[in-house]
Amino acid sequence: MLSTTPVLFEGKEIVPIKFLKALLPDPATLGQRTHGKTNIGCIFTGKKDDKKKTYYIYNVCDHQECYHEVGSQAISYTTGVPAMCGALMLLSGKWNMTGVHTVEEFDPDPFIEALCQYGLPHRENHSPELVD
C-alpha cells in the first residue's frame, strides 16, 4: 500500500499510496476524537555485575491531554518531542561526537532529562513481565 508504482485495481490504474491516503482520515482530524492513552518504551536484557537483568523504561501519554496542549493526539506528541530533544542535544553540544553514530552511542542522561522537561516523563520497571 505504500508503493508509488501504479497498479491495476478492478480495471483501473491506481497509485497505492494515493489510494490509501484517500481512504484514511486526515491525521490532523484525529486529535479531538482520540481518547485513551498510548505507551512507548523499550525492554532491555543483559548482564550487570555478572547478573542477568531485564529493565523496562517507558512513557504513558494521554491523547486528550496532548490535544488540549498542542492540538494533536499522543502519537504525534510522542513522535515529535523525542525528535526535538535529539535535535536539542546536537544544537546544545550535549551530543557532539564527530562522524556518524547511532543514538545508542550517545550519553542518554541529558536526552532523558529533556524528555521529562518537555512533557514525556518516563517510568521504570526493573522486573518487567516479558511476553512473546
C-alpha positions as a printed NumPy array, in Angstrom:
array([[  0.   ,   0.   ,   0.   ],
       [  2.988,   2.332,   0.29 ],
       [  4.083,   1.92 ,  -3.316],
       [  4.145,   4.84 ,  -5.72 ],
       [  4.135,   2.486,  -8.707],
       [  0.703,   2.367, -10.41 ],
       [ -1.181,  -0.958, -10.288],
       [ -4.42 ,  -2.192, -11.818],
       [ -7.337,  -2.391,  -9.395],
       [-10.725,  -3.514, -10.717],
       [ -9.704,  -2.458, -14.203],
       [ -8.432,   0.965, -13.196],
       [ -4.877,   2.138, -12.682],
       [ -4.25 ,   3.489,  -9.185],
       [ -1.215,   4.554,  -7.178],
       [ -1.472,   2.53 ,  -3.92 ],
       [ -0.2  ,   5.263,  -1.572],
       [ -2.62 ,   7.809,  -3.081],
       [ -5.471,   5.295,  -2.801],
       [ -4.6  ,   4.681,   0.86 ],
       [ -4.458,   8.417,   1.546],
       [ -7.931,   8.839,   0.05 ],
       [ -9.33 ,   6.115,   2.346],
       [ -7.712,   7.069,   5.639],
       [ -8.773,  10.038,   7.758],
       [ -6.581,  13.132,   7.777],
       [ -4.311,  12.697,  10.841],
       [ -4.924,  16.339,  11.777],
       [ -8.595,  15.47 ,  12.422],
       [ -7.848,  12.642,  14.872],
       [ -6.735,  14.631,  17.917],
       [-10.073,  15.825,  19.184],
       [-11.777,  12.442,  18.83 ],
       [ -8.928,  10.211,  20.06 ],
       [ -9.314,   9.096,  23.673],
       [ -7.241,   6.859,  25.899],
       [ -3.517,   6.551,  26.274],
       [ -0.515,   5.385,  24.321],
       [  2.655,   3.76 ,  25.605],
       [  6.18 ,   3.926,  24.205],
       [  9.077,   2.073,  25.73 ],
       [ 11.958,  -0.339,  25.441],
       [ 12.77 ,  -3.563,  27.256],
       [ 16.472,  -4.223,  27.751],
       [ 18.032,  -7.526,  28.787],
       [ 21.644,  -8.191,  29.595],
       [ 24.112,  -8.613,  32.418],
       [ 25.104,  -6.166,  35.119],
       [ 27.564,  -7.139,  37.829],
       [ 27.515, -10.67 ,  36.344],
       [ 23.776, -10.991,  36.997],
       [ 21.124, -11.254,  34.305],
       [ 18.934,  -8.128,  34.287],
       [ 15.778,  -7.096,  32.484],
       [ 14.785,  -3.455,  32.5  ],
       [ 11.829,  -1.589,  31.031],
       [ 11.8  ,   2.183,  30.566],
       [  8.573,   3.631,  29.22 ],
       [  6.198,   6.556,  28.969],
       [  2.415,   6.689,  29.101],
       [  0.86 ,   9.625,  27.274],
       [ -2.816,  10.679,  27.328],
       [ -4.382,  11.575,  23.967],
       [ -6.749,  14.23 ,  25.299],
       [ -4.083,  15.935,  27.434],
       [ -1.896,  16.188,  24.323],
       [ -4.795,  17.504,  22.273],
       [ -5.507,  20.245,  24.807],
       [ -1.811,  21.208,  24.927],
       [ -0.823,  21.081,  21.25 ],
       [ -3.946,  20.292,  19.211],
       [ -2.828,  16.778,  18.308],
       [ -3.14 ,  13.262,  19.668],
       [ -0.445,  11.494,  21.688],
       [  1.045,   9.586,  18.742],
       [  2.155,  12.864,  17.177],
       [  3.36 ,  14.118,  20.553],
       [  5.42 ,  11.004,  21.301],
       [  6.963,  11.232,  17.818],
       [  7.713,  14.955,  17.815],
       [  9.057,  15.506,  21.331],
       [ 11.849,  12.871,  21.111],
       [ 12.877,  14.188,  17.676],
       [ 13.009,  17.724,  19.061],
       [ 15.014,  16.543,  22.08 ],
       [ 17.5  ,  14.782,  19.792],
       [ 17.946,  17.997,  17.808],
       [ 18.334,  19.886,  21.09 ],
       [ 21.153,  17.526,  22.124],
       [ 23.017,  18.3  ,  18.901],
       [ 22.387,  22.039,  18.939],
       [ 23.305,  22.444,  22.615],
       [ 26.519,  20.443,  22.157],
       [ 25.499,  17.725,  24.632],
       [ 25.907,  15.216,  21.814],
       [ 28.981,  16.301,  19.888],
       [ 30.953,  13.292,  18.651],
       [ 32.329,  13.688,  15.155],
       [ 31.438,  11.217,  12.45 ],
       [ 28.394,   9.011,  12.023],
       [ 26.995,   7.364,  15.152],
       [ 23.906,   5.533,  16.292],
       [ 21.828,   7.159,  19.003],
       [ 22.853,   4.378,  21.419],
       [ 26.442,   5.669,  21.379],
       [ 25.488,   8.996,  22.981],
       [ 25.024,   9.762,  26.679],
       [ 21.327,   9.053,  27.317],
       [ 21.03 ,  11.075,  30.544],
       [ 20.622,  14.582,  29.069],
       [ 18.201,  13.197,  26.473],
       [ 16.044,  11.506,  29.131],
       [ 16.126,  14.705,  31.206],
       [ 14.975,  16.72 ,  28.183],
       [ 12.128,  14.276,  27.523],
       [ 10.924,  14.817,  31.097],
       [ 11.301,  18.59 ,  30.777],
       [  9.303,  18.715,  27.543],
       [  6.347,  16.584,  28.594],
       [  7.359,  12.935,  28.329],
       [  8.338,  11.812,  31.83 ],
       [  9.418,   8.187,  31.971],
       [  8.667,   5.323,  34.294],
       [ 10.905,   2.388,  35.075],
       [ 10.291,  -1.259,  35.848],
       [ 13.267,  -3.357,  36.935],
       [ 11.377,  -6.668,  36.746],
       [  9.017,  -6.49 ,  33.758],
       [  6.992,  -9.499,  32.716],
       [  8.14 , -10.467,  29.233],
       [  5.67 , -11.556,  26.568],
       [  6.378, -13.345,  23.31 ]])
